[in-house]
Amino acid sequence: MSTKVLVMSARPGQIVGSFDIPFSYPRAHSLRYEPKFAEICGEVSLALRGALV
């Protein structure tokens, strides 16, 4: 996992979302079950859906 996630549109390739990942290293496997992780995943997912149109 990186420290930042960028979401780009399909065309013309512009950045439509930028998300900072606030979790420190090393990251435990149990991070997947934390509410903040789920929130970030949801935000990135919404940005990806919007980038496809």
N, C-alpha and C positions, 0 to 999 in steps of 0.2 A: 504494500500500500504506500502511496506517495504522500507528500505533505500538501499537495494541491491537485485538484481535478479540474480540468478545463473541458467544456462541452462546446463542440463546434457545429455549426449548421452544415447541412449536406451541400448546399450551394449558396453562396460562393465561397464557403469555407471561412466564415467569420466566427469569432468566439461569442457564444450566446449565454454562457454561464461559467462562473469561476467560483470554486468552492475550496476553502481552506480546510484541511483535515487537522483537527486539534489534538490528536492522540499522540502521546510520546512513544519513543522506541525503548526497548523492544515491545512490540505489540503482542498481547496474549490472544490465543484463539478465542477466549471467552468474550473478547471485545464485540463479536458479532451479536451478542445478546444484550448489549447495553442500549438504552433508549436513544442516546445521542447518535450512535452509529446508525440506528434505524432511521432517524430523522434525516441525517445526511444522505443516506441511500435513497430515501423518498424524494428529496430535493433534486438530486442528480437525475433520478429516473424521470421526474417531471420535465426537467430541462432537456433530457434526451428526446422525450416524446415531442416536445415543442420544436426541437431542432430538425426533426424529420419532415416537417411540412414545408 
